[in-house]
Amino acid sequence: MLRAAGRELLDDTVESIGELEENFRDIEKANRFLGGLSAVGSATRSLGPRTIVDVGCGSADTAHALAREARAKSKDLRVTCVDASADVLQIARRRHGDPALTFVLGNGAALPFEDASFDVAMCNLTLHHCDPPAAVALLRELRRVARITPLVTDLRRSRLAWAGASLLVSIFTQNRLTRHDAPLSVLRAYTPREALQLARDAGWSNPRIRLAPFYRMVLTDG
């Protein structure tokens, strides 16, 4: 099954902030119930980071969940949330404003941080938005700014995952962006083998993949 070449609506400017925010509410539900938060949470718990940068943060639901869990365990965790869209950051501040979160407008291919600035540099559901050259640039930057490891969680491309996404959005949402983008996201996702090769091309020393439920994967280095 070849990777699709189409663009998602979220990749371009969305004129309606309300429609965009509704789309992010759908993504938050998918992260909560379809393995996104659990995949990130289990990976970060084993690493014990005190600082994280979340690149392509979206509504910052993942960053907020990590910060909230750390507080519940009396741990100090600071998360810097980066997105290339000012509108998206506006939504993130409104939905998940948290003293442990800092919001930065920036491009994942050229992060405005020094080398090894964070314990973990992560992105969730971002890699599939990038064609291979852009994906390599993103992975290279994540590796550069991470002291411990970059951490990438994303979908795994498969026909069954595409069929499931198509069915779920047809039942549970009327949002135009979600109904268009969710099935296409699966078709644009990388396979584990492809993701490993992208990481090697980006200079990761020992990239590893862990498969997670609901057609997710977790990519780390070392």
Secondary structure, 3 states (H helix, E strand, C coil): CCCCCCCCHHHCCCCCHHHHHHHHHHHHHHHHHCCHHHHHHHHHHHHCCCEEEEECCCCCHHHHHHHHHHHHCCCCCEEEEEECCHHHHHHHHHHHCCCCEEEEECECCECCCCCCCEEEEEEECCHHHCCHHHHHHHHHHHHHHEEEEEEEEEECCCHHHHHHHHHHHHHHCCCHHHHHHHHHHHHHCCCHHHHHHHHHHCCCCCEEEEEECCCEEEEEEC
